[in-house]
Amino acid sequence: MTQARDIAALRHDFPLIANRPDLVYLDSAATTQKPQAVLDAIAEHYRTANANVHRAAHALSGAATEAFEAARSTVAQRIHAQSPNEIVWTKGTTEAINLVAASYAPTVLGPGDNVVITRMEHHSNIVPWQVACERTGAELKAVDVSMHGIDQDDLAGKVDERTRIVAVVHVSNVLGVVNDIPGIARLARKVDAAVVVDGAQAMAHLDVDVAALGCDFYAFSAHKMYGPTGIGALWGREHLLEQMPPWQTGGEMIEEVRIEHTSYAGLPFRFEAGTPNIAGAIGIAAAADYLGGLDGAALRTHETELVQLAESGLRQVEGLEIIGPDAAKGPVVSFAIEDAHPQDIGTLLDQQGIAVRTGHHCAMPLMEALGLPGTVRASFALYNSASDVERFVQAVRKAREFL
């Protein structure tokens, strides 16, 4: 945040939060609320510049195209990409990973090769690699994990000379673990493997620098970084994207079509078939601008303090176990209560105005590895406050007493 504003004032940037003092929203890992700046940017586009982009000759289309491509540049700058051409618009993290699995993976995988993932991955970073391996005859290897993070010895043992891709989450949506992406990238480099990172949970909370991370692809979603749903991006190294064939085909991604042959557009357009989510791109750029105007270090400190306050209070609840590392982590607290189903706890919290997420959080292999049916997850964002945490902890105590 700028020096003229404090964190408490930021709550007023979010209409749903400001207008619902009865609600404690602790489900930001699923989707964040949207600041007025994002809502205004999307509405302004539809009010003043709504037209399809790129090929039209009229001025309105030119204005829409200019805003659309400016959004690409904004997002590229946010993650320190070398060029806007490295930003491919997608529906979100899931589609971005699917794009890599369907377009890049077949160019490097074959029988005897392998893809390495971890058991803490979201399903969106598991299933696409299962399909890619089935189609190419490659093997899928899963690195063991605990609630404290990746088993580093198992990781080193599974990445070998036949590894072509290492796919890993940046920040776990269940444990909050922040993985050492630069270290994993160095390990992958030794065997010339590409590193694909699921950055969905990182973009709102970390200063993501793809060059410093050393990865080859980075996928993320707008709606987890205070932007709209239905839009996200894939960052890829330009030389790798240039070698990849199109994934989806049709309008927008072509250069010339003949019945006998079609030639495809250059980067990044060859991966953006059909009319794009123009307003969504403008929305994600507005979210990136909003985050860029804040003091990232101060926000990370604020979120860390919320997590510490929540965990301190939860440890006083009889039969409650916090699932995750004790060390620094993302703004997520997952827990289980002895002899209580997570869904029952979530329902009782909801009745007290506390919105949390329950279940396996699209991470069933992780739950299996931890021997859990699911957890209750509270996830924090910049608009949460210490009073939110106090209400949350008190609601958990009441739920425990009721159960």
C-alpha positions as a Markdown table, in Angstrom:
| # | Residue | x | y | z |
|---|---|---|---|---|
| 1 | Met | 0.0 | 0.0 | 0.0 |
| 2 | Thr | 1.0 | 3.6 | -0.5 |
| 3 | Gln | 2.2 | 5.5 | 2.6 |
| 4 | Ala | -1.1 | 7.5 | 2.6 |
| 5 | Arg | -3.2 | 4.4 | 3.2 |
| 6 | Asp | -3.3 | 1.7 | 5.8 |
| 7 | Ile | -4.5 | -1.9 | 5.5 |
| 8 | Ala | -7.8 | -1.2 | 7.2 |
| 9 | Ala | -8.7 | 1.3 | 4.6 |
| 10 | Leu | -8.2 | -1.3 | 1.9 |
| 11 | Arg | -11.3 | -3.1 | 3.0 |
| 12 | His | -13.4 | -0.2 | 1.6 |
| 13 | Asp | -12.0 | -0.9 | -1.8 |
| 14 | Phe | -14.0 | -4.1 | -2.0 |
| 15 | Pro | -17.8 | -3.4 | -2.2 |
| 16 | Leu | -18.8 | -6.9 | -1.1 |
| 17 | Ile | -16.6 | -6.7 | 2.0 |
| 18 | Ala | -17.5 | -3.1 | 2.8 |
| 19 | Asn | -21.2 | -3.8 | 2.4 |
| 20 | Arg | -21.3 | -7.0 | 4.4 |
| 21 | Pro | -20.0 | -6.3 | 7.9 |
| 22 | Asp | -21.9 | -9.5 | 9.0 |
| 23 | Leu | -19.7 | -11.7 | 6.8 |
| 24 | Val | -16.2 | -13.0 | 7.6 |
| 25 | Tyr | -14.9 | -14.1 | 4.2 |
| 26 | Leu | -12.2 | -16.7 | 4.6 |
| 27 | Asp | -12.4 | -18.4 | 1.2 |
| 28 | Ser | -10.0 | -16.3 | -0.9 |
| 29 | Ala | -8.0 | -19.3 | -2.0 |
| 30 | Ala | -11.1 | -20.4 | -3.9 |
| 31 | Thr | -11.8 | -16.9 | -5.2 |
| 32 | Thr | -10.9 | -13.4 | -4.1 |
| 33 | Gln | -13.3 | -10.5 | -3.8 |
| 34 | Lys | -12.9 | -7.8 | -6.4 |
| 35 | Pro | -11.9 | -4.2 | -5.7 |
| 36 | Gln | -13.9 | -1.3 | -7.2 |
| 37 | Ala | -11.1 | -0.5 | -9.5 |
| 38 | Val | -11.5 | -3.8 | -11.3 |
| 39 | Leu | -15.3 | -3.6 | -11.4 |
| 40 | Asp | -15.0 | -0.1 | -12.9 |
| 41 | Ala | -12.4 | -1.1 | -15.5 |
| 42 | Ile | -14.7 | -3.9 | -16.8 |
| 43 | Ala | -17.8 | -1.7 | -16.8 |
| 44 | Glu | -16.0 | 1.2 | -18.5 |
| 45 | His | -14.9 | -1.1 | -21.3 |
| 46 | Tyr | -18.4 | -2.3 | -22.0 |
| 47 | Arg | -19.8 | 1.3 | -21.7 |
| 48 | Thr | -17.2 | 3.0 | -24.0 |
| 49 | Ala | -15.1 | 0.5 | -26.0 |
| 50 | Asn | -17.0 | -2.7 | -26.6 |
| 51 | Ala | -16.0 | -4.2 | -29.9 |
| 52 | Asn | -14.2 | -7.2 | -31.2 |
| 53 | Val | -10.4 | -6.9 | -31.4 |
| 54 | His | -7.7 | -7.1 | -34.0 |
| 55 | Arg | -9.0 | -7.4 | -37.5 |
| 56 | Ala | -11.6 | -4.7 | -37.9 |
| 57 | Ala | -10.9 | -1.4 | -39.6 |
| 58 | His | -13.2 | 0.8 | -37.5 |
| 59 | Ala | -12.0 | 3.1 | -34.6 |
| 60 | Leu | -14.0 | 1.4 | -31.9 |
| 61 | Ser | -12.3 | -1.9 | -32.6 |
| 62 | Gly | -9.0 | -0.1 | -32.6 |
| 63 | Ala | -9.6 | 1.2 | -29.1 |
| 64 | Ala | -10.6 | -2.2 | -27.9 |
| 65 | Thr | -7.6 | -3.8 | -29.4 |
| 66 | Glu | -5.3 | -1.2 | -27.9 |
| 67 | Ala | -6.7 | -1.8 | -24.4 |
| 68 | Phe | -6.6 | -5.6 | -24.9 |
| 69 | Glu | -3.0 | -5.6 | -25.8 |
| 70 | Ala | -2.1 | -3.0 | -23.2 |
| 71 | Ala | -3.5 | -5.5 | -20.7 |
| 72 | Arg | -1.2 | -8.1 | -22.0 |
| 73 | Ser | 1.8 | -5.8 | -21.5 |
| 74 | Thr | 0.6 | -4.9 | -17.9 |
| 75 | Val | 0.4 | -8.6 | -16.9 |
| 76 | Ala | 3.8 | -9.3 | -18.5 |
| 77 | Gln | 5.4 | -6.5 | -16.5 |
| 78 | Arg | 3.7 | -7.8 | -13.3 |
| 79 | Ile | 5.6 | -11.1 | -13.5 |
| 80 | His | 8.7 | -9.6 | -15.1 |
| 81 | Ala | 8.3 | -11.4 | -18.4 |
| 82 | Gln | 10.7 | -10.4 | -21.1 |
| 83 | Ser | 8.0 | -9.7 | -23.7 |
| 84 | Pro | 4.2 | -9.5 | -23.9 |
| 85 | Asn | 4.5 | -12.2 | -26.6 |
| 86 | Glu | 5.2 | -14.6 | -23.7 |
| 87 | Ile | 1.7 | -14.0 | -22.2 |
| 88 | Val | -1.0 | -16.3 | -23.6 |
| 89 | Trp | -4.6 | -15.6 | -22.5 |
| 90 | Thr | -6.4 | -18.6 | -21.2 |
| 91 | Lys | -9.6 | -19.2 | -19.1 |
| 92 | Gly | -7.4 | -19.7 | -16.1 |
| 93 | Thr | -4.7 | -21.9 | -14.5 |
| 94 | Thr | -6.4 | -25.1 | -15.5 |
| 95 | Glu | -6.6 | -24.3 | -19.2 |
| 96 | Ala | -3.0 | -22.9 | -19.1 |
| 97 | Ile | -1.6 | -26.2 | -17.8 |
| 98 | Asn | -3.8 | -28.2 | -20.2 |
| 99 | Leu | -2.3 | -26.1 | -23.0 |
| 100 | Val | 1.3 | -27.0 | -22.0 |
| 101 | Ala | 0.3 | -30.7 | -21.5 |
| 102 | Ala | -1.4 | -30.9 | -24.9 |
| 103 | Ser | 0.9 | -28.8 | -27.0 |
| 104 | Tyr | 4.4 | -28.8 | -25.5 |
| 105 | Ala | 4.4 | -32.3 | -23.8 |
| 106 | Pro | 4.0 | -34.3 | -27.0 |
| 107 | Thr | 7.0 | -32.6 | -28.5 |
| 108 | Val | 9.3 | -33.9 | -25.8 |
| 109 | Leu | 7.7 | -37.0 | -24.3 |
| 110 | Gly | 7.9 | -40.6 | -25.6 |
| 111 | Pro | 8.0 | -44.2 | -24.2 |
| 112 | Gly | 10.6 | -44.4 | -21.5 |
| 113 | Asp | 10.4 | -40.7 | -20.6 |
| 114 | Asn | 8.7 | -39.4 | -17.5 |
| 115 | Val | 6.9 | -36.4 | -16.0 |
| 116 | Val | 7.5 | -35.6 | -12.3 |
| 117 | Ile | 4.8 | -34.1 | -10.1 |
| 118 | Thr | 4.2 | -34.0 | -6.4 |
| 119 | Arg | 1.4 | -35.5 | -4.3 |
| 120 | Met | 0.4 | -32.0 | -3.1 |
| 121 | Glu | -0.7 | -30.8 | -6.5 |
| 122 | His | -4.2 | -29.5 | -7.3 |
| 123 | His | -6.0 | -31.9 | -9.7 |
| 124 | Ser | -5.4 | -29.3 | -12.4 |
| 125 | Asn | -1.7 | -30.1 | -12.2 |
| 126 | Ile | -2.2 | -33.9 | -12.1 |
| 127 | Val | -4.9 | -34.9 | -14.6 |
| 128 | Pro | -3.4 | -33.1 | -17.7 |
| 129 | Trp | -0.1 | -34.9 | -17.1 |
| 130 | Gln | -1.9 | -38.3 | -16.7 |
| 131 | Val | -3.5 | -37.7 | -20.1 |
| 132 | Ala | -0.2 | -36.6 | -21.7 |
| 133 | Cys | 1.6 | -39.7 | -20.4 |
| 134 | Glu | -1.2 | -42.0 | -21.6 |
| 135 | Arg | -1.0 | -40.5 | -25.1 |
| 136 | Thr | 2.8 | -40.6 | -25.3 |
| 137 | Gly | 3.7 | -43.7 | -23.4 |
| 138 | Ala | 5.6 | -41.7 | -20.8 |
| 139 | Glu | 5.5 | -42.5 | -17.1 |
| 140 | Leu | 4.0 | -40.2 | -14.4 |
| 141 | Lys | 6.0 | -40.0 | -11.2 |
| 142 | Ala | 4.7 | -38.5 | -8.0 |
| 143 | Val | 7.0 | -37.2 | -5.3 |
| 144 | Asp | 6.2 | -38.0 | -1.7 |
| 145 | Val | 5.1 | -35.1 | 0.6 |
| 146 | Ser | 4.2 | -34.5 | 4.2 |
| 147 | Met | 2.2 | -31.7 | 5.8 |
| 148 | His | 5.5 | -29.8 | 6.0 |
| 149 | Gly | 6.3 | -30.0 | 2.3 |
| 150 | Ile | 8.1 | -32.0 | -0.4 |
| 151 | Asp | 10.3 | -34.9 | 0.4 |
| 152 | Gln | 13.5 | -33.5 | -1.1 |
| 153 | Asp | 15.3 | -36.8 | -1.2 |
| 154 | Asp | 12.4 | -38.4 | -3.1 |
| 155 | Leu | 12.3 | -35.5 | -5.4 |
| 156 | Ala | 16.0 | -35.8 | -6.2 |
| 157 | Gly | 15.6 | -39.5 | -6.7 |
| 158 | Lys | 12.6 | -39.3 | -9.1 |
| 159 | Val | 14.1 | -36.5 | -11.3 |
| 160 | Asp | 16.4 | -38.5 | -13.6 |
| 161 | Glu | 17.9 | -38.4 | -17.1 |
| 162 | Arg | 14.6 | -39.5 | -18.6 |
| 163 | Thr | 12.6 | -36.7 | -16.9 |
| 164 | Arg | 11.3 | -34.2 | -19.5 |
| 165 | Ile | 8.9 | -32.2 | -17.4 |
| 166 | Val | 8.7 | -31.3 | -13.7 |
| 167 | Ala | 5.2 | -29.8 | -12.8 |
| 168 | Val | 4.9 | -28.3 | -9.3 |
| 169 | Val | 2.7 | -25.9 | -7.4 |
| 170 | His | 4.2 | -22.6 | -6.2 |
| 171 | Val | 2.0 | -22.3 | -3.1 |
| 172 | Ser | -0.1 | -25.2 | -1.9 |
| 173 | Asn | -3.8 | -24.4 | -1.7 |
| 174 | Val | -4.2 | -26.8 | 1.2 |
| 175 | Leu | -0.9 | -26.6 | 3.2 |
| 176 | Gly | 0.2 | -23.1 | 2.3 |
| 177 | Val | 3.7 | -24.5 | 1.7 |
| 178 | Val | 5.7 | -22.2 | -0.6 |
| 179 | Asn | 7.8 | -24.4 | -2.7 |
| 180 | Asp | 11.4 | -23.7 | -3.6 |
| 181 | Ile | 10.9 | -23.2 | -7.3 |
| 182 | Pro | 14.4 | -21.9 | -8.0 |
| 183 | Gly | 15.8 | -25.0 | -6.3 |
| 184 | Ile | 13.5 | -27.3 | -8.2 |
| 185 | Ala | 14.4 | -25.5 | -11.5 |
| 186 | Arg | 18.1 | -26.0 | -10.8 |
| 187 | Leu | 17.5 | -29.7 | -10.3 |
| 188 | Ala | 15.5 | -29.9 | -13.5 |
| 189 | Arg | 18.2 | -28.1 | -15.4 |
| 190 | Lys | 20.7 | -30.8 | -14.7 |
| 191 | Val | 18.6 | -33.2 | -16.8 |
| 192 | Asp | 17.4 | -30.6 | -19.3 |
| 193 | Ala | 13.8 | -30.9 | -18.1 |
| 194 | Ala | 11.2 | -28.1 | -18.4 |
| 195 | Val | 9.6 | -26.8 | -15.2 |
| 196 | Val | 5.8 | -26.0 | -15.2 |
| 197 | Val | 4.5 | -24.0 | -12.2 |
| 198 | Asp | 1.0 | -23.7 | -11.0 |
| 199 | Gly | 1.0 | -20.2 | -9.7 |
| 200 | Ala | -2.7 | -19.8 | -8.9 |
| 201 | Gln | -2.2 | -19.3 | -5.2 |
| 202 | Ala | 0.9 | -17.2 | -5.5 |
| 203 | Met | 0.0 | -14.2 | -7.6 |
| 204 | Ala | -2.0 | -12.3 | -5.0 |
| 205 | His | 0.5 | -12.9 | -2.2 |
| 206 | Leu | 4.1 | -13.0 | -3.7 |
| 207 | Asp | 6.1 | -10.9 | -6.0 |
| 208 | Val | 6.3 | -13.3 | -8.9 |
| 209 | Asp | 9.4 | -12.9 | -11.0 |
| 210 | Val | 9.5 | -15.7 | -13.6 |
| 211 | Ala | 13.1 | -14.9 | -14.5 |
| 212 | Ala | 14.2 | -15.3 | -10.9 |
| 213 | Leu | 12.2 | -18.4 | -10.4 |
| 214 | Gly | 14.0 | -20.1 | -13.3 |
| 215 | Cys | 10.9 | -22.0 | -14.5 |
| 216 | Asp | 9.8 | -22.4 | -18.2 |
| 217 | Phe | 6.0 | -22.1 | -17.9 |
| 218 | Tyr | 4.0 | -20.3 | -15.2 |
| 219 | Ala | 0.1 | -20.6 | -15.1 |
| 220 | Phe | -2.2 | -18.4 | -13.1 |
| 221 | Ser | -5.8 | -17.2 | -12.8 |
| 222 | Ala | -7.2 | -13.7 | -12.5 |
| 223 | His | -9.9 | -14.6 | -10.0 |
| 224 | Lys | -7.4 | -15.6 | -7.3 |
| 225 | Met | -5.6 | -12.2 | -7.6 |
| 226 | Tyr | -8.6 | -9.9 | -7.2 |
| 227 | Gly | -9.6 | -10.1 | -10.9 |
| 228 | Pro | -12.6 | -11.5 | -12.7 |
| 229 | Thr | -13.4 | -15.2 | -13.3 |
| 230 | Gly | -13.0 | -16.8 | -16.7 |
| 231 | Ile | -9.6 | -15.3 | -17.5 |
| 232 | Gly | -6.0 | -16.2 | -16.7 |
| 233 | Ala | -2.7 | -16.6 | -18.5 |
| 234 | Leu | 0.1 | -18.9 | -19.4 |
| 235 | Trp | 3.6 | -17.4 | -19.4 |
| 236 | Gly | 6.1 | -19.4 | -21.4 |
| 237 | Arg | 9.7 | -18.8 | -22.5 |
| 238 | Glu | 9.4 | -17.4 | -26.0 |
| 239 | His | 11.6 | -19.9 | -27.7 |
| 240 | Leu | 9.6 | -22.8 | -26.2 |
| 241 | Leu | 6.2 | -21.2 | -27.3 |
| 242 | Glu | 7.6 | -20.7 | -30.8 |
| 243 | Gln | 8.3 | -24.5 | -31.1 |
| 244 | Met | 4.8 | -25.5 | -29.9 |
| 245 | Pro | 2.0 | -26.3 | -32.3 |
| 246 | Pro | -1.5 | -24.8 | -31.8 |
| 247 | Trp | -3.7 | -26.5 | -29.3 |
| 248 | Gln | -7.1 | -25.1 | -30.4 |
| 249 | Thr | -7.9 | -23.9 | -33.9 |
| 250 | Gly | -10.3 | -21.6 | -35.7 |
| 251 | Gly | -10.6 | -17.9 | -35.8 |
| 252 | Glu | -8.0 | -15.4 | -34.5 |
| 253 | Met | -5.1 | -17.9 | -34.4 |
| 254 | Ile | -4.7 | -18.1 | -38.2 |
| 255 | Glu | -2.5 | -16.2 | -40.6 |
| 256 | Glu | -4.0 | -17.6 | -43.9 |
| 257 | Val | -6.5 | -20.4 | -44.6 |
| 258 | Arg | -6.8 | -22.4 | -47.8 |
| 259 | Ile | -8.7 | -25.6 | -48.3 |
| 260 | Glu | -5.4 | -27.3 | -48.9 |
| 261 | His | -3.4 | -25.7 | -46.1 |
| 262 | Thr | -3.5 | -23.3 | -43.1 |
| 263 | Ser | -0.7 | -21.2 | -41.8 |
| 264 | Tyr | -0.9 | -20.0 | -38.2 |
| 265 | Ala | -0.3 | -16.6 | -36.6 |
| 266 | Gly | 2.7 | -15.7 | -34.6 |
| 267 | Leu | 3.0 | -15.5 | -30.8 |
| 268 | Pro | 1.0 | -15.3 | -28.7 |
| 269 | Phe | -2.0 | -15.4 | -31.1 |
| 270 | Arg | -1.6 | -18.9 | -32.4 |
| 271 | Phe | -2.7 | -20.1 | -28.9 |
| 272 | Glu | -5.8 | -17.9 | -28.7 |
| 273 | Ala | -8.4 | -19.4 | -30.9 |
| 274 | Gly | -11.8 | -17.6 | -31.1 |
| 275 | Thr | -13.0 | -14.3 | -29.7 |
| 276 | Pro | -11.0 | -13.7 | -26.5 |
| 277 | Asn | -12.3 | -12.6 | -23.1 |
| 278 | Ile | -11.6 | -9.0 | -23.8 |
| 279 | Ala | -13.2 | -7.5 | -20.7 |
| 280 | Gly | -11.6 | -10.3 | -18.7 |
| 281 | Ala | -8.1 | -9.2 | -19.9 |
| 282 | Ile | -8.9 | -5.6 | -19.0 |
| 283 | Gly | -10.0 | -6.8 | -15.6 |
| 284 | Ile | -6.9 | -8.9 | -14.9 |
| 285 | Ala | -4.8 | -5.9 | -15.9 |
| 286 | Ala | -6.7 | -3.7 | -13.5 |
| 287 | Ala | -6.1 | -6.2 | -10.8 |
| 288 | Ala | -2.4 | -6.3 | -11.6 |
| 289 | Asp | -2.4 | -2.5 | -11.5 |
| 290 | Tyr | -4.2 | -2.5 | -8.1 |
| 291 | Leu | -1.7 | -4.9 | -6.6 |
| 292 | Gly | 1.2 | -3.0 | -8.1 |
| 293 | Gly | 0.0 | 0.1 | -6.3 |
| 294 | Leu | 0.3 | -1.6 | -2.9 |
| 295 | Asp | 3.2 | -2.2 | -0.6 |
| 296 | Gly | 3.7 | -5.9 | -1.2 |
| 297 | Ala | 6.0 | -6.4 | 1.8 |
| 298 | Ala | 3.5 | -4.8 | 4.1 |
| 299 | Leu | 0.7 | -6.9 | 2.8 |
| 300 | Arg | 2.7 | -10.1 | 3.2 |
| 301 | Thr | 3.4 | -9.1 | 6.8 |
| 302 | His | -0.3 | -8.4 | 7.4 |
| 303 | Glu | -1.3 | -11.8 | 6.0 |
| 304 | Thr | 1.4 | -13.6 | 8.0 |
| 305 | Glu | 0.2 | -12.0 | 11.2 |
| 306 | Leu | -3.4 | -13.1 | 10.4 |
| 307 | Val | -2.2 | -16.7 | 10.0 |
| 308 | Gln | -0.2 | -16.6 | 13.2 |
| 309 | Leu | -3.1 | -15.1 | 15.1 |
| 310 | Ala | -5.5 | -17.7 | 13.7 |
| 311 | Glu | -3.2 | -20.7 | 14.5 |
| 312 | Ser | -2.5 | -19.4 | 18.0 |
| 313 | Gly | -6.2 | -19.3 | 18.7 |
| 314 | Leu | -7.0 | -22.7 | 17.0 |
| 315 | Arg | -4.3 | -24.5 | 19.0 |
| 316 | Gln | -6.5 | -23.8 | 22.1 |
| 317 | Val | -9.4 | -25.8 | 20.7 |
| 318 | Glu | -9.5 | -29.3 | 22.1 |
| 319 | Gly | -9.0 | -32.1 | 19.5 |
| 320 | Leu | -8.1 | -29.7 | 16.7 |
| 321 | Glu | -5.0 | -30.4 | 14.5 |
| 322 | Ile | -3.5 | -27.8 | 12.2 |
| 323 | Ile | -2.6 | -29.4 | 8.9 |
| 324 | Gly | 0.5 | -27.6 | 7.5 |
| 325 | Pro | 4.0 | -26.5 | 8.3 |
| 326 | Asp | 4.9 | -24.4 | 11.3 |
| 327 | Ala | 7.3 | -22.3 | 9.2 |
| 328 | Ala | 6.5 | -19.4 | 7.0 |
| 329 | Lys | 3.8 | -20.2 | 4.5 |
| 330 | Gly | 1.0 | -18.7 | 2.4 |
| 331 | Pro | -2.1 | -17.2 | 4.0 |
| 332 | Val | -3.9 | -20.5 | 4.4 |
| 333 | Val | -4.8 | -22.4 | 7.6 |
| 334 | Ser | -6.2 | -25.9 | 7.2 |
| 335 | Phe | -7.3 | -28.0 | 10.1 |
| 336 | Ala | -9.2 | -31.1 | 11.3 |
| 337 | Ile | -11.1 | -31.7 | 14.5 |
| 338 | Glu | -11.1 | -35.2 | 16.0 |
| 339 | Asp | -14.4 | -37.0 | 15.4 |
| 340 | Ala | -15.9 | -34.2 | 13.4 |
| 341 | His | -16.5 | -34.1 | 9.7 |
| 342 | Pro | -15.1 | -31.0 | 7.9 |
| 343 | Gln | -18.5 | -30.4 | 6.2 |
| 344 | Asp | -20.3 | -30.3 | 9.5 |
| 345 | Ile | -17.8 | -27.8 | 10.9 |
| 346 | Gly | -18.1 | -25.7 | 7.7 |
| 347 | Thr | -21.9 | -25.6 | 8.0 |
| 348 | Leu | -21.7 | -24.5 | 11.7 |
| 349 | Leu | -19.3 | -21.8 | 10.8 |
| 350 | Asp | -21.5 | -20.6 | 8.0 |
| 351 | Gln | -24.4 | -20.3 | 10.4 |
| 352 | Gln | -22.2 | -17.9 | 12.3 |
| 353 | Gly | -21.3 | -15.8 | 9.3 |
| 354 | Ile | -17.9 | -17.3 | 8.6 |
| 355 | Ala | -17.2 | -18.5 | 5.0 |
| 356 | Val | -14.6 | -21.2 | 4.8 |
| 357 | Arg | -13.9 | -24.1 | 2.4 |
| 358 | Thr | -14.2 | -27.7 | 3.4 |
| 359 | Gly | -13.4 | -31.1 | 1.7 |
| 360 | His | -10.4 | -32.3 | -0.3 |
| 361 | His | -9.8 | -28.9 | -2.0 |
| 362 | Cys | -9.2 | -30.6 | -5.4 |
| 363 | Ala | -6.2 | -32.3 | -3.8 |
| 364 | Met | -7.3 | -35.9 | -3.2 |
| 365 | Pro | -3.8 | -37.5 | -3.6 |
| 366 | Leu | -2.6 | -35.1 | -0.8 |
| 367 | Met | -5.4 | -36.1 | 1.5 |
| 368 | Glu | -4.6 | -39.7 | 0.8 |
| 369 | Ala | -0.9 | -39.1 | 1.6 |
| 370 | Leu | -1.9 | -37.4 | 4.9 |
| 371 | Gly | -4.5 | -40.0 | 5.8 |
| 372 | Leu | -7.3 | -37.4 | 5.9 |
| 373 | Pro | -10.9 | -37.4 | 4.4 |
| 374 | Gly | -10.6 | -33.6 | 4.1 |
| 375 | Thr | -9.9 | -30.5 | 6.0 |
| 376 | Val | -11.5 | -27.1 | 6.9 |
| 377 | Arg | -9.6 | -24.4 | 5.2 |
| 378 | Ala | -9.5 | -20.7 | 6.1 |
| 379 | Ser | -7.7 | -18.6 | 3.6 |
| 380 | Phe | -6.9 | -14.9 | 4.1 |
| 381 | Ala | -6.5 | -11.9 | 1.9 |
| 382 | Leu | -5.6 | -8.3 | 2.2 |
| 383 | Tyr | -9.1 | -7.3 | 3.2 |
| 384 | Asn | -9.2 | -9.5 | 6.3 |
| 385 | Ser | -8.6 | -8.1 | 9.7 |
| 386 | Ala | -7.7 | -9.3 | 13.2 |
| 387 | Ser | -11.3 | -9.0 | 14.2 |
| 388 | Asp | -12.2 | -11.4 | 11.4 |
| 389 | Val | -9.7 | -13.9 | 12.9 |
| 390 | Glu | -11.2 | -13.4 | 16.4 |
| 391 | Arg | -14.7 | -14.1 | 15.1 |
| 392 | Phe | -13.4 | -17.1 | 13.2 |
| 393 | Val | -11.7 | -18.7 | 16.2 |
| 394 | Gln | -14.6 | -18.1 | 18.4 |
| 395 | Ala | -16.9 | -19.7 | 15.9 |
| 396 | Val | -14.7 | -22.7 | 15.7 |
| 397 | Arg | -14.8 | -23.0 | 19.5 |
| 398 | Lys | -18.6 | -22.9 | 19.4 |
| 399 | Ala | -18.8 | -25.5 | 16.6 |
| 400 | Arg | -16.5 | -27.8 | 18.6 |
| 401 | Glu | -18.6 | -27.5 | 21.6 |
| 402 | Phe | -21.8 | -28.2 | 19.6 |
| 403 | Leu | -20.2 | -31.3 | 18.0 |
